[in-house]
């Protein structure tokens, strides 16, 4: 029962050492306009992903749109609290990749695997995903923590980015890919709790 050492820069899978996570536009207006899943589930799942990022010490890039202009409100407070003390890059562009400060923040991490969450799927997730892929990033949209204005808008957007090369991922897969080995004992308690919180595990009496 001897595990190999952690892989290095050639790791084909996601790891806490080779990835950066971004949350785009989890603001009240956007959350309230989602029609592809229950709002409470969306918020719960996004918070869980933020918790995972912190547990595995994955850098997070947070962005909003139109807060400084007064047209929109900031990131919803439960998610912002879960993400923690990181800068928030406010934009006027629908496509975050077209914002200089946001773009530079992602690239400053020097990590080429981008775990992405954004509202809506059909715009604020799709557009930066396509641009990042074109620039050589491996992009991983967390499909159970994002949403669109309708089910068809959400699913059509996911098909488009998948055809372009995005690697669709779910929360349980993300957790397992970060943990990778039960011998990484320091993160096992959080790993198990995350799976309970996601509903993958059910207590059996």
C-alpha positions as CSV (number, residue, x, y, z in Angstrom):
1,X,0.0,0.0,0.0
2,X,2.6,2.5,-1.1
3,X,1.4,5.6,-2.8
4,X,3.5,7.4,-5.3
5,X,4.7,10.9,-4.3
6,X,2.6,13.8,-5.4
7,X,3.0,14.5,-9.1
8,X,4.8,17.7,-10.2
9,X,4.2,20.1,-13.0
10,X,3.3,17.3,-15.4
11,X,0.2,16.3,-13.4
12,X,-2.7,15.8,-15.8
13,X,-5.3,16.0,-13.1
14,X,-6.3,18.9,-11.0
15,X,-4.3,19.5,-7.8
16,X,-4.2,22.2,-5.2
17,X,-0.7,23.0,-6.5
18,X,-1.5,23.4,-10.2
19,X,-4.9,25.2,-10.2
20,X,-6.5,28.6,-9.6
21,X,-10.2,29.1,-8.8
22,X,-12.4,32.0,-9.9
23,X,-15.9,33.1,-8.9
24,X,-17.5,35.5,-11.3
25,X,-20.7,37.6,-10.6
26,X,-22.3,35.8,-7.7
27,X,-24.3,38.9,-7.0
28,X,-28.0,39.3,-5.9
29,X,-29.3,40.2,-9.3
30,X,-27.6,37.3,-11.0
31,X,-28.5,34.8,-8.4
32,X,-32.2,35.8,-8.4
33,X,-32.3,35.5,-12.2
34,X,-31.2,31.9,-12.3
35,X,-33.8,29.6,-13.8
36,X,-31.8,26.4,-14.2
37,X,-31.7,25.3,-10.6
38,X,-33.0,26.3,-7.2
39,X,-31.4,29.5,-5.9
40,X,-30.8,27.9,-2.4
41,X,-29.0,25.0,-4.0
42,X,-26.9,27.3,-6.2
43,X,-25.7,29.4,-3.2
44,X,-25.1,26.3,-1.1
45,X,-23.0,24.7,-3.8
46,X,-21.0,27.8,-4.5
47,X,-20.2,28.2,-0.8
48,X,-19.1,24.6,-0.6
49,X,-16.7,25.1,-3.5
50,X,-15.3,28.2,-1.8
51,X,-14.8,26.1,1.4
52,X,-13.0,23.5,-0.7
53,X,-10.6,26.1,-2.1
54,X,-9.7,27.2,1.4
55,X,-9.2,23.7,2.7
56,X,-6.8,22.9,-0.1
57,X,-5.2,26.4,-0.2
58,X,-6.2,27.0,-3.8
59,X,-5.8,30.7,-4.8
60,X,-9.1,32.4,-5.6
61,X,-9.8,35.3,-8.0
62,X,-13.1,37.0,-7.3
63,X,-14.9,39.3,-9.7
64,X,-18.1,41.4,-9.9
65,X,-19.7,43.5,-12.5
66,X,-21.0,47.1,-12.2
67,X,-20.7,47.5,-8.4
68,X,-18.6,50.7,-8.7
69,X,-21.1,52.2,-11.2
70,X,-23.9,51.7,-8.7
71,X,-25.9,49.4,-11.1
72,X,-25.3,46.3,-9.1
73,X,-24.6,45.0,-5.7
74,X,-21.5,43.2,-4.4
75,X,-20.9,39.4,-4.1
76,X,-23.6,37.8,-1.9
77,X,-22.3,38.0,1.7
78,X,-22.4,34.3,2.6
79,X,-20.2,33.5,-0.4
80,X,-17.9,36.4,0.1
81,X,-17.4,35.3,3.8
82,X,-16.7,31.7,2.7
83,X,-14.1,32.9,0.1
84,X,-12.3,35.0,2.7
85,X,-10.1,38.0,2.4
86,X,-9.2,38.2,-1.3
87,X,-9.4,41.2,-3.7
88,X,-12.5,41.6,-5.7
89,X,-12.1,42.9,-9.3
90,X,-15.1,44.9,-10.4
91,X,-15.7,45.3,-14.2
92,X,-17.9,46.9,-16.8
93,X,-17.2,44.1,-19.3
94,X,-19.6,41.1,-19.4
95,X,-16.5,39.0,-20.2
96,X,-14.2,39.0,-17.2
97,X,-11.3,38.0,-19.5
98,X,-11.6,41.4,-21.2
99,X,-10.9,43.2,-17.9
100,X,-7.3,44.1,-17.5
101,X,-7.1,43.8,-13.7
102,X,-9.0,40.5,-13.6
103,X,-7.0,39.0,-16.4
104,X,-3.7,40.0,-14.8
105,X,-4.8,38.5,-11.5
106,X,-5.5,35.1,-13.0
107,X,-2.2,35.1,-14.9
108,X,-0.2,36.3,-11.9
109,X,-0.9,32.9,-10.2
110,X,1.1,31.2,-13.0
111,X,-1.3,28.3,-12.9
112,X,-2.7,27.0,-16.1
113,X,-5.6,24.9,-14.7
114,X,-8.6,27.3,-14.2
115,X,-11.5,26.1,-12.1
116,X,-14.3,28.5,-13.0
117,X,-17.7,29.4,-11.5
118,X,-19.8,32.2,-13.0
119,X,-23.3,33.5,-13.4
120,X,-24.8,33.3,-16.0
121,X,-23.6,30.1,-17.6
122,X,-24.4,31.5,-21.1
123,X,-22.4,34.7,-20.7
124,X,-20.2,35.3,-17.7
125,X,-19.0,31.7,-17.6
126,X,-18.9,30.9,-21.3
127,X,-17.0,34.0,-22.5
128,X,-13.9,33.8,-20.2
129,X,-13.9,30.1,-20.6
130,X,-13.6,30.3,-24.4
131,X,-10.9,33.0,-24.2
132,X,-8.9,31.2,-21.5
133,X,-8.9,28.0,-23.6
134,X,-7.7,29.9,-26.6
135,X,-4.8,31.1,-24.5
136,X,-3.8,27.6,-23.5
137,X,-5.6,27.2,-20.2
138,X,-7.3,24.0,-19.1
139,X,-10.6,25.2,-17.9
140,X,-12.9,23.3,-15.4
141,X,-16.4,24.7,-15.1
142,X,-18.1,23.4,-11.9
143,X,-21.4,22.5,-13.4
144,X,-23.4,22.0,-10.2
145,X,-22.4,25.4,-8.8
146,X,-23.3,27.5,-11.8
147,X,-26.6,28.4,-13.5
148,X,-28.3,30.1,-16.4
149,X,-31.4,32.1,-17.0
150,X,-33.2,28.9,-18.1
151,X,-32.4,25.2,-18.3
152,X,-31.9,25.3,-22.0
153,X,-29.6,28.4,-21.8
154,X,-27.5,26.6,-19.2
155,X,-27.3,23.3,-21.0
156,X,-26.6,24.9,-24.4
157,X,-23.8,27.0,-22.9
158,X,-22.2,23.9,-21.3
159,X,-22.4,22.1,-24.7
160,X,-20.7,25.0,-26.4
161,X,-17.8,25.2,-24.0
162,X,-17.3,21.5,-23.8
163,X,-17.0,21.4,-27.6
164,X,-14.4,24.1,-27.3
165,X,-12.4,21.9,-24.9
166,X,-13.6,22.8,-21.4
167,X,-13.4,20.0,-18.9
168,X,-16.8,19.8,-17.1
169,X,-16.6,18.8,-13.5
170,X,-18.9,18.3,-10.5
171,X,-18.3,19.1,-6.9
172,X,-17.7,15.5,-5.7
173,X,-15.2,15.0,-8.6
174,X,-13.4,18.2,-7.7
175,X,-13.1,17.2,-4.0
176,X,-11.8,13.7,-4.9
177,X,-9.3,15.1,-7.5
178,X,-7.9,17.5,-4.9
179,X,-7.7,14.9,-2.1
180,X,-6.4,12.1,-4.4
181,X,-5.1,9.9,-1.6
182,X,-6.4,9.0,1.9
183,X,-2.8,9.1,3.1
184,X,-3.0,12.9,2.9
185,X,-4.4,12.8,6.4
186,X,-4.4,16.5,7.1
187,X,-7.3,17.1,4.7
188,X,-9.2,13.9,5.2
189,X,-11.7,15.3,7.9
190,X,-12.6,18.2,5.6
191,X,-12.8,15.9,2.6
192,X,-15.3,13.6,4.3
193,X,-17.3,16.6,5.6
194,X,-17.5,18.1,2.1
195,X,-18.9,14.9,0.7
196,X,-21.6,14.9,3.5
197,X,-22.3,18.6,2.7
198,X,-22.7,17.8,-1.0
199,X,-25.0,14.9,-0.2
200,X,-22.7,12.2,-1.7
201,X,-22.6,10.5,1.7
202,X,-25.7,9.8,3.8
203,X,-25.4,8.9,7.5
204,X,-26.6,5.3,8.1
205,X,-27.7,4.3,11.6
